[in-house]
Amino acid sequence: MKLLKVRSIYHLFLYTLQINTINLFANSNFPRIFHYLYLAKKFSEACEHYTEAIFCKISAEKKAVLYCNRSFASLKLEENQLALFDACEAIKLDPTNVKGYYRKG
């Protein structure tokens, strides 16, 4: 039952990305999407979507959050160099982002 729920929300996320990539954070479901991808252990797909979202026109603080989240997914995929790079980028964009320092450590 959970797999069907994850799949339908995941498809909703893909549709939202195609329609509204510029104002991604207007979609209140976006933070939940990564949670469902995490539960489904689809870290490579999460990395791809975070990469697309990073190139949207959003504030530096929100972009730092995306880098932190992609860093976490990269750690789960054991891509340590990419995870470290993303953590450093998050710190550059928002020096007050504690998760960036945690991911870097």
N, CA and C of each residue as an Amber inpcrd file, in Angstrom:
protein
   315
   0.8180000  -1.1970000   0.0000000   0.0000000   0.0000000   0.0000000
   0.8620000   1.2600000   0.0000000   1.9450000   1.2780000   0.7840000
   2.8000000   2.4620000   0.8210000   3.4670000   2.6970000  -0.5220000
   3.8350000   1.6330000  -1.2250000   4.5100000   1.7910000  -2.5010000
   3.6150000   2.5070000  -3.5100000   2.3350000   2.2120000  -3.4980000
   1.4070000   2.9060000  -4.3960000   1.3110000   4.3830000  -4.0420000
   1.2970000   4.6840000  -2.7550000   1.2310000   6.0770000  -2.3300000
   2.4960000   6.8240000  -2.7400000   3.6450000   6.1950000  -2.5370000
   4.9090000   6.8110000  -2.9200000   4.9300000   7.0420000  -4.4230000
   4.4830000   6.0790000  -5.1700000   4.5220000   6.2070000  -6.6160000
   3.6130000   7.3330000  -7.1060000   2.4390000   7.4600000  -6.5540000
   1.5330000   8.5050000  -7.0190000   2.0390000   9.8950000  -6.6430000
   2.5820000  10.0610000  -5.4670000   3.1380000  11.3540000  -5.0690000
   4.3820000  11.6620000  -5.8990000   5.1600000  10.6410000  -6.1950000
   6.3460000  10.8130000  -7.0220000   5.9540000  11.3050000  -8.4200000
   4.9030000  10.7260000  -8.9880000   4.4530000  11.1710000 -10.3070000
   3.8900000  12.5850000 -10.2480000   3.2200000  12.9190000  -9.1690000
   2.7410000  14.2870000  -8.9810000   3.9150000  15.2560000  -8.9500000
   4.9740000  14.8510000  -8.2900000   6.1840000  15.6680000  -8.2170000
   6.7810000  15.8870000  -9.6080000   6.8690000  14.8170000 -10.4030000
   7.3960000  14.9620000 -11.7570000   6.5520000  15.9180000 -12.5810000
   5.2470000  15.7970000 -12.4700000   4.3430000  16.6770000 -13.1930000
   4.5330000  18.1250000 -12.7430000   4.6640000  18.3320000 -11.4490000
   4.8620000  19.6780000 -10.9100000   6.1680000  20.2740000 -11.4120000
   7.2130000  19.4630000 -11.4940000   8.4880000  19.9640000 -12.0040000
   8.3610000  20.4270000 -13.4510000   7.6040000  19.7070000 -14.2450000
   7.4550000  20.0880000 -15.6450000   6.6420000  21.3690000 -15.7840000
   5.6370000  21.5560000 -14.9410000   4.7500000  22.7100000 -15.0550000
   5.3270000  23.9440000 -14.3840000   5.9300000  23.7700000 -13.2110000
   6.2510000  24.9180000 -12.3800000   7.6800000  24.8360000 -11.8560000
   8.6770000  24.8270000 -12.7320000  10.0450000  24.7160000 -12.2600000
  10.5870000  26.0300000 -11.7210000  10.0680000  27.1480000 -12.1910000
  10.5900000  28.4360000 -11.7360000  10.2080000  28.6910000 -10.2780000
   8.9720000  28.4210000  -9.9200000   8.5030000  28.6970000  -8.5700000
   8.2860000  27.3790000  -7.8230000   9.3480000  26.6040000  -7.7040000
   9.2630000  25.2490000  -7.1560000   8.7810000  25.2320000  -5.7190000
   9.2110000  26.1910000  -4.9370000   8.8600000  26.1670000  -3.5210000
   7.4410000  26.6340000  -3.2470000   6.7310000  27.0760000  -4.2780000
   5.3170000  27.3890000  -4.0950000   4.5200000  26.1120000  -3.8630000
   5.0560000  24.9870000  -4.3140000   4.4090000  23.6930000  -4.1010000
   4.7010000  23.2400000  -2.6730000   3.6990000  23.2130000  -1.8340000
   3.9160000  22.8660000  -0.4290000   4.2530000  21.3960000  -0.2450000
   4.0640000  20.5680000  -1.2720000   4.3690000  19.1500000  -1.1670000
   5.8400000  18.8420000  -1.4050000   6.6180000  19.8100000  -1.8790000
   8.0040000  19.5260000  -2.2240000   8.8140000  18.9470000  -1.0740000
   8.7490000  19.4870000   0.1420000   9.5320000  18.8690000   1.2230000
   9.1180000  17.4310000   1.5100000   7.8740000  17.0960000   1.2770000
   7.4220000  15.7290000   1.5080000   7.8810000  14.7700000   0.4210000
   8.1180000  15.2980000  -0.7570000   8.5210000  14.4460000  -1.8700000
   9.8310000  13.7370000  -1.5560000  10.8090000  14.4820000  -1.0440000
  12.0840000  13.8580000  -0.7190000  11.8920000  12.8060000   0.3620000
  11.0090000  13.0640000   1.3040000  10.7310000  12.0760000   2.3500000
  10.2080000  10.7760000   1.7430000   9.3090000  10.8860000   0.7790000
   8.7730000   9.6730000   0.1410000   9.8230000   8.9870000  -0.7270000
  10.6540000   9.7640000  -1.4010000  11.7440000   9.1540000  -2.1620000
  12.7290000   8.4680000  -1.2180000  12.9510000   9.0650000  -0.0530000
  13.8190000   8.4530000   0.9540000  13.2310000   7.1310000   1.4430000
  11.9370000   7.1120000   1.7250000  11.2980000   5.8730000   2.1730000
  11.3570000   4.7930000   1.0990000  11.2680000   5.1990000  -0.1540000
  11.3340000   4.2380000  -1.2560000  12.7750000   3.9050000  -1.6360000
  13.7340000   4.5390000  -0.9620000  15.1670000   4.3560000  -1.2200000
  15.5290000   4.6540000  -2.6780000  14.9710000   5.7370000  -3.2030000
  15.2520000   6.1830000  -4.5660000  16.1580000   7.4100000  -4.5090000
  17.3560000   7.2160000  -3.9870000  18.2640000   8.3330000  -3.7710000
  18.8120000   8.8970000  -5.0720000  19.0600000   8.0490000  -6.0580000
  19.5850000   8.5630000  -7.3260000  18.5440000   9.4420000  -8.0220000
  17.2750000   9.0650000  -7.9480000  16.2290000   9.8970000  -8.5330000
  16.0800000  11.1990000  -7.7610000  16.2270000  11.1300000  -6.4530000
  16.1640000  12.3510000  -5.6480000  17.2990000  13.2950000  -6.0340000
  18.5020000  12.7510000  -6.2430000  19.6350000  13.5880000  -6.6570000
  19.3560000  14.2780000  -7.9860000  18.7750000  13.5480000  -8.9180000
  18.4640000  14.1390000 -10.2220000  17.4840000  15.2980000 -10.0840000
  16.4650000  15.1160000  -9.2610000  15.4630000  16.1670000  -9.1110000
  16.0070000  17.3590000  -8.3300000  16.8510000  17.1060000  -7.3560000
  17.4700000  18.2260000  -6.6570000  18.4010000  18.9870000  -7.5890000
  19.0810000  18.2850000  -8.4720000  19.9510000  18.9520000  -9.4370000
  19.1400000  19.8780000 -10.3350000  17.9950000  19.4060000 -10.7990000
  17.1280000  20.2530000 -11.6190000  16.6290000  21.4550000 -10.8140000
  16.2550000  21.2310000  -9.5790000  15.7060000  22.3030000  -8.7520000
  16.7550000  23.3590000  -8.4110000  18.0080000  22.9520000  -8.3110000
  19.0810000  23.8940000  -7.9720000  19.2160000  24.9750000  -9.0410000
  18.9030000  24.6420000 -10.2780000  19.0440000  25.6080000 -11.3680000
  17.8350000  26.5160000 -11.5310000  16.8420000  26.3870000 -10.6630000
  15.6790000  27.2870000 -10.7090000  16.0520000  28.6440000 -10.1150000
  15.2490000  29.6340000 -10.4210000  15.4790000  30.9760000  -9.8870000
  14.8530000  31.0650000  -8.5000000  15.6550000  30.7700000  -7.4980000
  15.1980000  30.8070000  -6.1060000  16.2500000  31.5250000  -5.2780000
  15.9100000  31.8500000  -4.0450000  16.8450000  32.5740000  -3.1760000
  18.0230000  31.6750000  -2.7880000  19.0860000  32.3100000  -2.3400000
  20.2950000  31.5790000  -1.9510000  20.0300000  30.6450000  -0.7670000
  19.1840000  31.0780000   0.1650000  18.8910000  30.2400000   1.3310000
  18.1590000  28.9630000   0.9200000  17.2120000  29.0920000   0.0110000
  16.4790000  27.9140000  -0.4450000  17.3700000  27.0030000  -1.2900000
  18.2570000  27.6270000  -2.0500000  19.1930000  26.8350000  -2.8400000
  20.1540000  26.0800000  -1.9290000  20.5280000  26.6890000  -0.8120000
  21.3990000  26.0130000   0.1530000  20.7040000  24.7780000   0.7360000
  19.4010000  24.8860000   0.9760000  18.6380000  23.7360000   1.4740000
  18.6600000  22.6080000   0.4440000  18.5160000  22.9550000  -0.8260000
  18.5540000  21.9440000  -1.8810000  19.9180000  21.2650000  -1.9440000
  20.9810000  22.0480000  -1.8060000  22.3230000  21.4620000  -1.7920000
  22.4910000  20.5200000  -0.5990000  21.9720000  20.9060000   0.5520000
  22.0670000  20.0290000   1.7350000  21.3110000  18.7280000   1.5150000
  20.1390000  18.8270000   0.9390000  19.3420000  17.6240000   0.6960000
  20.0020000  16.7180000  -0.3410000  20.5730000  17.3240000  -1.3810000
  21.2740000  16.5070000  -2.3730000  22.5290000  15.8920000  -1.7650000
  23.1540000  16.6040000  -0.8530000  24.3140000  16.0650000  -0.1500000
  23.9290000  14.8240000   0.6490000  22.7910000  14.8740000   1.3080000
  22.3150000  13.7210000   2.0760000  22.0550000  12.5250000   1.1620000
  21.3960000  12.7680000   0.0280000  21.1240000  11.6820000  -0.9110000
  22.4220000  11.1050000  -1.4720000  23.3960000  11.9600000  -1.7150000
  24.6890000  11.4900000  -2.2140000  25.4040000  10.6440000  -1.1720000
  25.2810000  11.0320000   0.0810000  25.8730000  10.2150000   1.1480000
  25.2460000   8.8280000   1.1870000  23.9480000   8.7650000   1.0050000
  23.2600000   7.4670000   0.9950000  23.7040000   6.6150000  -0.1920000
  24.0840000   7.2550000  -1.2890000  24.5830000   6.5360000  -2.4650000
  26.0840000   6.2680000  -2.3820000  26.6970000   6.6910000  -1.2810000
  28.1380000   6.5600000  -1.0300000  28.9710000   7.3110000  -2.0630000
  28.4480000   8.4320000  -2.5230000  29.1900000   9.3410000  -3.4030000
  29.7160000  10.4830000  -2.5370000  30.7630000  10.1930000  -1.8180000
  31.2440000  11.0970000  -0.7770000  31.7900000  12.4110000  -1.3120000
  32.4560000  12.3820000  -2.4730000  33.0130000  13.6190000  -3.0200000
  31.9090000  14.5920000  -3.4250000  30.8670000  14.0810000  -4.0530000
  29.7450000  14.9370000  -4.4290000  29.0320000  15.4670000  -3.1900000
  28.8960000  14.6270000  -2.1660000  28.2520000  15.0570000  -0.9200000
  29.0500000  16.1780000  -0.2600000  30.3640000  16.0530000  -0.2660000
  31.2110000  17.0980000   0.3130000  31.1130000  18.3890000  -0.4890000
  31.1160000  18.2860000  -1.8180000  30.9830000  19.4600000  -2.6710000
  29.6650000  20.1900000  -2.3950000  28.5720000  19.4210000  -2.3140000
  27.2670000  20.0270000  -2.0650000  27.2050000  20.6940000  -0.6960000
  27.8130000  20.0880000   0.2870000  27.8380000  20.6870000   1.6240000
  28.6080000  22.0130000   1.6000000  29.7220000  22.0380000   0.8980000
  30.5110000  23.2720000   0.7910000  29.7440000  24.3660000   0.0460000
  29.0150000  23.9790000  -1.0010000  28.2070000  24.9510000  -1.7340000
  27.0830000  25.5050000  -0.8560000  26.4960000  24.6490000  -0.0490000
  25.4370000  25.0980000   0.8610000  25.9790000  26.1150000   1.8620000
  27.1720000  25.8660000   2.3570000  27.7950000  26.7900000   3.3210000
  28.1240000  28.1180000   2.6460000  28.5960000  28.0690000   1.3960000
  28.8920000  29.3110000   0.6630000  27.6330000  30.1570000   0.4710000
  26.5360000  29.4930000   0.1400000  25.2910000  30.2150000  -0.1170000
  24.6410000  30.7380000   1.1530000  24.7350000  29.9680000   2.2280000
  24.0940000  30.3570000   3.4900000  24.9710000  29.9070000   4.6570000
  25.8640000  30.7970000   5.1280000  26.7740000  30.4230000   6.2110000
  26.0750000  30.0860000   7.5290000  24.7930000  30.4170000   7.6610000
  24.0730000  30.1010000   8.8990000  23.3830000  28.7410000   8.8320000
  23.5150000  28.0400000   7.7170000  22.8740000  26.7430000   7.5380000
  23.6600000  25.6760000   8.3000000  23.1070000  25.2240000   9.3970000
  23.7930000  24.2600000  10.2600000  23.9250000  22.9010000   9.5750000
  22.9310000  22.5180000   8.8010000  23.0040000  21.2160000   8.1280000
  24.1720000  21.1460000   7.1590000  24.5230000  22.2600000   6.5400000
  25.6650000  22.2830000   5.6460000  26.9480000  21.8960000   6.3620000
  27.1500000  22.4440000   7.5520000  28.3320000  22.1050000   8.3400000
  28.2780000  20.6520000   8.8040000  27.0940000  20.1920000   9.1540000
  26.9300000  18.7990000   9.5910000  27.2640000  17.8380000   8.4510000
  26.7670000  18.1370000   7.2570000  27.0500000  17.2760000   6.0950000
  28.5370000  17.3310000   5.7240000  29.1480000  18.4810000   5.8960000
  30.5670000  18.6080000   5.5860000  31.4240000  17.8060000   6.5580000
  30.9880000  17.7750000   7.8090000  31.7520000  17.0790000   8.8540000
  31.7180000  15.6170000   8.6780000
